[in-house]
Amino acid sequence: MRDTTIEDRRNELRTLLANIDAHPERDWTEERKRILVLKQMVADEDAKV
């Protein structure tokens, strides 16, 4: 098993946003919570650079 990288998180974020964009009729409540977490993780990583 490999470690999760920040790039994996960016990919997950892109995928979730694309899915929401493609299917706005769905209830994305849980996914939106995950998006907030992912955005914060990416922002924290970007701030280190």
SEVEX-331076 format. One record per residue (C-alpha): residue in one letter; x, y, z; residue number from 1. Coordinates in steps of 0.5 Angstrom, whole numbers, plus 2048, in hexadecimal, padded with zeros to 3 digits. Layout:
# SEVEX-331076
a	X	Y	Z	NUM
...
# end
This chain:
# SEVEX-331076
m	800	800	800	1
r	803	807	7FE	2
d	802	80D	802	3
t	7FD	813	800	4
t	800	819	7FD	5
i	7FE	820	7FC	6
e	7FD	81E	7F5	7
d	7F9	819	7F6	8
r	7F4	81E	7FA	9
r	7F5	823	7F4	10
n	7F2	81D	7F0	11
e	7ED	81B	7F4	12
l	7EB	823	7F5	13
r	7EA	823	7ED	14
t	7E6	81D	7ED	15
l	7E1	81F	7F2	16
l	7E0	826	7EF	17
a	7E0	823	7E8	18
n	7DA	81E	7EA	19
i	7D6	824	7EE	20
d	7D7	828	7E7	21
a	7D4	822	7E3	22
h	7CF	820	7E8	23
p	7CC	826	7EB	24
e	7C5	823	7ED	25
r	7C8	81E	7F2	26
d	7C9	820	7F9	27
w	7D1	821	7FA	28
t	7D0	823	802	29
e	7D6	81E	804	30
e	7DA	81F	7FE	31
r	7DA	826	7FF	32
k	7DC	825	806	33
r	7E2	821	803	34
i	7E4	826	7FE	35
l	7E4	82C	804	36
v	7E9	827	807	37
l	7ED	826	801	38
k	7EE	82D	7FF	39
q	7F0	82E	806	40
m	7F6	829	806	41
v	7F8	82B	7FF	42
a	7F8	833	801	43
d	7FC	831	807	44
e	801	82D	803	45
d	801	833	7FE	46
a	803	837	804	47
k	809	833	805	48
v	80C	835	7FF	49
# end
